[in-house]
Amino acid sequence: MIVSPLWLKDPLAILADGAERGVVVQDGRIVELVPAGHEPATAGAQTFDAGNHVVIPGLINTHHHFYQTLTRATPASLDKILFGWLTSLYPIWARLTPEAVDSAATVAMAELLLSGCTTTTDHHYVFPTGLEDAIDIEVAAAKRLGIRAVLTRGSMNLSQRDGGLPPDSVVQDEDTILAQSAALIDRHHDPAEGALIQIALAPCSPFSVTTSLMRATADLAAYRNVRLHTHLAETEDETEFCLARFGCRPLDYLEQVGWLHDRTWLAHGVHFDAGEIARMARAGVTVTHCPCSNQILASGHCPVCDMEAAGMRVGLGVDGSASNNASNLMQEVRAAFLLQRLRYGVEKVSHKDALRWATEGSAACIGRPKLGRIAPGMAADLALFRVDELRFAGARDKLAALVLAGAHRADRVMVGGRWVVEDGAIPGLDLPALLHRQEAASSALHR
Ligand SMILES: [Zn+2]
């Protein structure tokens, strides 16, 4: 961390009002915005020349499954909608090993960092025998890379034997899940405002866990003051499943199991009606929009502007790399911009809206008010993009160009005042060795 003050001076553009001459960071936080015509008031600041950079708040990824980077473009999963896609992949994921999870998590977080992401979540819910330490492996990888992480302890206890989708070998029983979840919170959850590692609880979905486990998980999360996450209203098939199995729609079920409150953030939220959106807004439930995954699986599109108009907060997520295939959050910003603009029109959706979803909106999803904005007192989590490459040549509004022309790689990234990406690379990461490792792990899974 940079302890003495550092002035990121005279950026080409910056996503903050009154910071035309840059920002000063110190002790892991933003301490000052420097307006046009001014010098920093902070004494003794070192200078970083940001004259070639567009500066935005670090992007926050609020839905992912790191392990799926091992099953990108898997032939058996191509051209399928969600349920068929899942059943084609579960037998492959059942072969996951600790080494494979370590490689996949490192790949996913490295790709995210290089796309300008400073905080990520992950949702790991596949626990075959021998993989009980999957989240500990992810914690270690996040610490090595220096990314902020909210790692969710996923779960499944409804297998094919009980009418669920996953095979028996990747599910656990309720007592084991709850005991391991509590122990994981003990080991890793940091409740502090500036925490680098937090834990949340995340049953996979209504069609892969029991009602009892949904309720018990909500109770444990309330008792330990951690957040709750799950997939909900992703596809029409899920609505049909809930109607057939529970006699109600997905959101009614969520309310019945004690999840309709401001501790809960949901992935996807594609198939909610207006009344359900109003209920979620009143309850403080937040939603992660995953535009690439929703398009690849043809699940539909999340009604983001209707949700915001109702008072909900909406964040962005790349979702797992078996559905999105990429783990690039800046590309996800562009995908959200394009998809939502097509739905709502040019007057309702600007490049700044899409960037807001990936920053302030995502921060609300994970309950982190000190992340997602460039302002005094906020965490010094910043992404700096160069625009001196072919795709930006001729662009006038440099900030708009990041989204409109498709920025995909940050030049510098700072997390809590520490540079974790420099000159487009992650210091200390042997990228060729990582790619070799990932290819070996992926080949072994597909044997
Ligand atoms: Zn997902």
Residues whose N, C-alpha, C, O or C-beta is under 5 A from the ligand:
A	BS01	ZN	D319 G320
